[in-house]
Amino acid sequence: MRQRLTTAGLKNVTVDTTQEERVESRSGEDMWNWLLGRNPIARTIVGDLPEDQQATVRQVLDGMLRERSGGNGPAVLTAPLNIGVGTK
Protein backbone atom coordinates (compact mmCIF):
# COMPACT_ATOMS: atom_id res chain seq x y z
CA MET A 1 0.00 0.00 0.00
CA ARG A 2 2.82 2.37 0.87
CA GLN A 3 4.36 1.81 -2.58
CA ARG A 4 1.07 2.48 -4.36
CA LEU A 5 0.50 5.72 -2.48
CA THR A 6 4.07 6.84 -3.20
CA THR A 7 3.71 5.89 -6.87
CA ALA A 8 0.52 7.98 -6.93
CA GLY A 9 2.64 10.99 -5.97
CA LEU A 10 1.99 11.23 -2.24
CA LYS A 11 4.72 12.19 0.21
CA ASN A 12 5.10 11.58 3.95
CA VAL A 13 3.17 8.34 3.58
CA THR A 14 2.18 6.41 6.68
CA VAL A 15 0.26 3.15 6.74
CA ASP A 16 -1.54 1.92 9.84
CA THR A 17 -2.13 -1.84 9.86
CA THR A 18 -3.21 -2.17 13.49
CA GLN A 19 -6.94 -1.69 12.94
CA GLU A 20 -9.47 -4.37 12.16
CA GLU A 21 -13.11 -4.43 11.20
CA ARG A 22 -15.29 -6.59 13.41
CA VAL A 23 -18.72 -7.81 12.33
CA GLU A 24 -21.09 -9.83 14.47
CA SER A 25 -23.87 -11.71 12.71
CA ARG A 26 -26.55 -13.99 14.11
CA SER A 27 -27.97 -15.34 10.86
CA GLY A 28 -27.53 -15.65 7.13
CA GLU A 29 -30.28 -13.06 6.75
CA ASP A 30 -28.35 -10.59 8.96
CA MET A 31 -25.15 -11.17 6.98
CA TRP A 32 -26.98 -10.87 3.65
CA ASN A 33 -28.50 -7.54 4.70
CA TRP A 34 -25.16 -6.28 6.02
CA LEU A 35 -23.36 -7.23 2.80
CA LEU A 36 -25.93 -5.66 0.49
CA GLY A 37 -26.32 -2.57 2.67
CA ARG A 38 -22.61 -1.83 2.96
CA ASN A 39 -21.14 -2.99 -0.31
CA PRO A 40 -22.42 -1.69 -3.65
CA ILE A 41 -20.26 -4.22 -5.51
CA ALA A 42 -21.91 -7.14 -3.69
CA ARG A 43 -25.32 -5.62 -4.38
CA THR A 44 -24.46 -5.38 -8.09
CA ILE A 45 -23.25 -8.99 -8.22
CA VAL A 46 -26.00 -10.75 -6.26
CA GLY A 47 -28.86 -8.25 -6.05
CA ASP A 48 -30.47 -9.57 -9.22
CA LEU A 49 -30.34 -13.25 -8.26
CA PRO A 50 -33.74 -14.93 -8.33
CA GLU A 51 -35.35 -15.18 -4.88
CA ASP A 52 -34.78 -18.95 -4.68
CA GLN A 53 -31.03 -18.49 -5.21
CA GLN A 54 -30.93 -15.65 -2.68
CA ALA A 55 -32.64 -17.95 -0.17
CA THR A 56 -30.03 -20.64 -0.87
CA VAL A 57 -27.21 -18.17 -0.24
CA ARG A 58 -28.79 -17.11 3.06
CA GLN A 59 -29.13 -20.78 4.11
CA VAL A 60 -25.47 -21.46 3.30
CA LEU A 61 -24.47 -18.33 5.23
CA ASP A 62 -26.57 -19.56 8.18
CA GLY A 63 -24.61 -22.81 8.25
CA MET A 64 -21.24 -21.09 7.91
CA LEU A 65 -22.04 -18.59 10.68
CA ARG A 66 -23.35 -21.34 12.98
CA GLU A 67 -20.12 -23.29 12.40
CA ARG A 68 -18.02 -20.19 13.06
CA SER A 69 -19.83 -19.40 16.33
CA GLY A 70 -19.96 -23.00 17.51
CA GLY A 71 -23.75 -22.63 17.62
CA ASN A 72 -23.51 -20.21 20.56
CA GLY A 73 -24.39 -16.57 19.99
CA PRO A 74 -23.38 -14.47 17.03
CA ALA A 75 -20.47 -15.32 14.77
CA VAL A 76 -17.68 -12.78 15.00
CA LEU A 77 -15.88 -12.06 11.74
CA THR A 78 -12.77 -9.91 11.63
CA ALA A 79 -10.73 -8.45 8.81
CA PRO A 80 -7.55 -6.36 8.94
CA LEU A 81 -7.80 -2.75 7.77
CA ASN A 82 -4.96 -0.85 6.12
CA ILE A 83 -5.27 2.91 6.47
CA GLY A 84 -2.89 4.95 4.35
CA VAL A 85 -2.28 8.68 4.69
CA GLY A 86 -0.05 10.95 2.66
CA THR A 87 0.35 14.54 1.50
CA LYS A 88 0.36 15.80 -2.06
C-alpha positions as CSV (number, residue, x, y, z in Angstrom):
1,M,0.0,0.0,0.0
2,R,2.8,2.4,0.9
3,Q,4.4,1.8,-2.6
4,R,1.1,2.5,-4.4
5,L,0.5,5.7,-2.5
6,T,4.1,6.8,-3.2
7,T,3.7,5.9,-6.9
8,A,0.5,8.0,-6.9
9,G,2.6,11.0,-6.0
10,L,2.0,11.2,-2.2
11,K,4.7,12.2,0.2
12,N,5.1,11.6,3.9
13,V,3.2,8.3,3.6
14,T,2.2,6.4,6.7
15,V,0.3,3.2,6.7
16,D,-1.5,1.9,9.8
17,T,-2.1,-1.8,9.9
18,T,-3.2,-2.2,13.5
19,Q,-6.9,-1.7,12.9
20,E,-9.5,-4.4,12.2
21,E,-13.1,-4.4,11.2
22,R,-15.3,-6.6,13.4
23,V,-18.7,-7.8,12.3
24,E,-21.1,-9.8,14.5
25,S,-23.9,-11.7,12.7
26,R,-26.5,-14.0,14.1
27,S,-28.0,-15.3,10.9
28,G,-27.5,-15.6,7.1
29,E,-30.3,-13.1,6.8
30,D,-28.4,-10.6,9.0
31,M,-25.2,-11.2,7.0
32,W,-27.0,-10.9,3.7
33,N,-28.5,-7.5,4.7
34,W,-25.2,-6.3,6.0
35,L,-23.4,-7.2,2.8
36,L,-25.9,-5.7,0.5
37,G,-26.3,-2.6,2.7
38,R,-22.6,-1.8,3.0
39,N,-21.1,-3.0,-0.3
40,P,-22.4,-1.7,-3.6
41,I,-20.3,-4.2,-5.5
42,A,-21.9,-7.1,-3.7
43,R,-25.3,-5.6,-4.4
44,T,-24.5,-5.4,-8.1
45,I,-23.3,-9.0,-8.2
46,V,-26.0,-10.7,-6.3
47,G,-28.9,-8.3,-6.1
48,D,-30.5,-9.6,-9.2
49,L,-30.3,-13.2,-8.3
50,P,-33.7,-14.9,-8.3
51,E,-35.3,-15.2,-4.9
52,D,-34.8,-19.0,-4.7
53,Q,-31.0,-18.5,-5.2
54,Q,-30.9,-15.6,-2.7
55,A,-32.6,-17.9,-0.2
56,T,-30.0,-20.6,-0.9
57,V,-27.2,-18.2,-0.2
58,R,-28.8,-17.1,3.1
59,Q,-29.1,-20.8,4.1
60,V,-25.5,-21.5,3.3
61,L,-24.5,-18.3,5.2
62,D,-26.6,-19.6,8.2
63,G,-24.6,-22.8,8.3
64,M,-21.2,-21.1,7.9
65,L,-22.0,-18.6,10.7
66,R,-23.3,-21.3,13.0
67,E,-20.1,-23.3,12.4
68,R,-18.0,-20.2,13.1
69,S,-19.8,-19.4,16.3
70,G,-20.0,-23.0,17.5
71,G,-23.8,-22.6,17.6
72,N,-23.5,-20.2,20.6
73,G,-24.4,-16.6,20.0
74,P,-23.4,-14.5,17.0
75,A,-20.5,-15.3,14.8
76,V,-17.7,-12.8,15.0
77,L,-15.9,-12.1,11.7
78,T,-12.8,-9.9,11.6
79,A,-10.7,-8.5,8.8
80,P,-7.5,-6.4,8.9
81,L,-7.8,-2.7,7.8
82,N,-5.0,-0.9,6.1
83,I,-5.3,2.9,6.5
84,G,-2.9,4.9,4.3
85,V,-2.3,8.7,4.7
86,G,0.0,11.0,2.7
87,T,0.3,14.5,1.5
88,K,0.4,15.8,-2.1
